[in-house]
Amino acid sequence: MPGKSGEIIDYIKNDLERDPQDIKTIVVTHHHFDHTGILDKLKKITGAKVAIHSADADYISGEKTQHGSLFMIPIVMFMKIIYRSRPVKADILLEDGDQIGDYRVIHTPGHTSGSICLYNPINKVLFVGDNLMYSNDKIEGPRVVHEPENYKKSIEKLRNLDMGVILTGHEQPITSGANNRLDTFLTELYD
């Protein structure tokens, strides 16, 4: 979110005990403003490359405007002005199956056209961005699904992954029974 760059840099320095310049790549799970509002500042501070799926790249570069409700579009524009967010040109355009370090890119359109998940089969961790949320011992879908026809197919791609942990873009992480919880969610999604 805008205004959070200081907190992120403090976390890198104090909690991780690392230098911000140690960050080499910033992977963006999707183009929504609550995930990219300080991207320009973080890129400048760290010198890192920005990676995003090719279908969402034009949104962060400012070549396309974020779609949404008539209520949200003016709010996002207002926040961009207040927080002086600047467009960012992606350095790395991701596609389904690409590797970023130990993580495999899984293209999961639905929340946005370029939504992605990142899966590490070594440590069995899945980053899902806003594709899934978890609270009160239950997985839920995102509040906004721009492409409902693609969303179910996208989440189905995750079914056979061997997962120990699912990290969501909002809410709590899933640290136990990740595969079973996802199966339950998929069963409910198809009901």
ChimeraX attribute file (.defattr): number of C-alpha atoms within 10 A of each C-alpha:
attribute: neighborCount
match mode: 1-to-1
recipient: residues
	/A:1	14
	/A:2	18
	/A:3	15
	/A:4	13
	/A:5	17
	/A:6	12
	/A:7	10
	/A:8	13
	/A:9	18
	/A:10	16
	/A:11	14
	/A:12	17
	/A:13	13
	/A:14	11
	/A:15	9
	/A:16	11
	/A:17	10
	/A:18	14
	/A:19	13
	/A:20	20
	/A:21	13
	/A:22	11
	/A:23	16
	/A:24	13
	/A:25	17
	/A:26	19
	/A:27	18
	/A:28	24
	/A:29	27
	/A:30	28
	/A:31	24
	/A:32	21
	/A:33	19
	/A:34	12
	/A:35	16
	/A:36	22
	/A:37	25
	/A:38	24
	/A:39	22
	/A:40	18
	/A:41	20
	/A:42	21
	/A:43	19
	/A:44	12
	/A:45	14
	/A:46	17
	/A:47	16
	/A:48	18
	/A:49	16
	/A:50	21
	/A:51	19
	/A:52	26
	/A:53	27
	/A:54	17
	/A:55	18
	/A:56	24
	/A:57	25
	/A:58	19
	/A:59	22
	/A:60	25
	/A:61	15
	/A:62	13
	/A:63	11
	/A:64	11
	/A:65	12
	/A:66	19
	/A:67	12
	/A:68	13
	/A:69	8
	/A:70	8
	/A:71	8
	/A:72	12
	/A:73	13
	/A:74	12
	/A:75	11
	/A:76	17
	/A:77	14
	/A:78	12
	/A:79	16
	/A:80	17
	/A:81	11
	/A:82	11
	/A:83	13
	/A:84	15
	/A:85	19
	/A:86	17
	/A:87	18
	/A:88	19
	/A:89	18
	/A:90	21
	/A:91	14
	/A:92	16
	/A:93	14
	/A:94	24
	/A:95	17
	/A:96	15
	/A:97	12
	/A:98	15
	/A:99	15
	/A:100	15
	/A:101	8
	/A:102	12
	/A:103	20
	/A:104	19
	/A:105	22
	/A:106	25
	/A:107	23
	/A:108	27
	/A:109	25
	/A:110	23
	/A:111	26
	/A:112	25
	/A:113	20
	/A:114	23
	/A:115	27
	/A:116	31
	/A:117	26
	/A:118	24
	/A:119	24
	/A:120	19
	/A:121	15
	/A:122	10
	/A:123	13
	/A:124	15
	/A:125	21
	/A:126	25
	/A:127	22
	/A:128	23
	/A:129	22
	/A:130	25
	/A:131	28
	/A:132	22
	/A:133	22
	/A:134	20
	/A:135	12
	/A:136	7
	/A:137	9
	/A:138	12
	/A:139	19
	/A:140	16
	/A:141	18
	/A:142	18
	/A:143	11
	/A:144	13
	/A:145	17
	/A:146	16
	/A:147	13
	/A:148	14
	/A:149	11
	/A:150	16
	/A:151	21
	/A:152	17
	/A:153	13
	/A:154	21
	/A:155	23
	/A:156	14
	/A:157	12
	/A:158	20
	/A:159	14
	/A:160	10
	/A:161	15
	/A:162	17
	/A:163	24
	/A:164	16
	/A:165	18
	/A:166	25
	/A:167	21
	/A:168	19
	/A:169	18
	/A:170	15
	/A:171	13
	/A:172	15
	/A:173	16
	/A:174	24
	/A:175	12
	/A:176	12
	/A:177	12
	/A:178	21
	/A:179	19
	/A:180	12
	/A:181	16
	/A:182	23
	/A:183	16
	/A:184	13
	/A:185	17
	/A:186	19
	/A:187	10
	/A:188	10
	/A:189	13
	/A:190	7
	/A:191	5
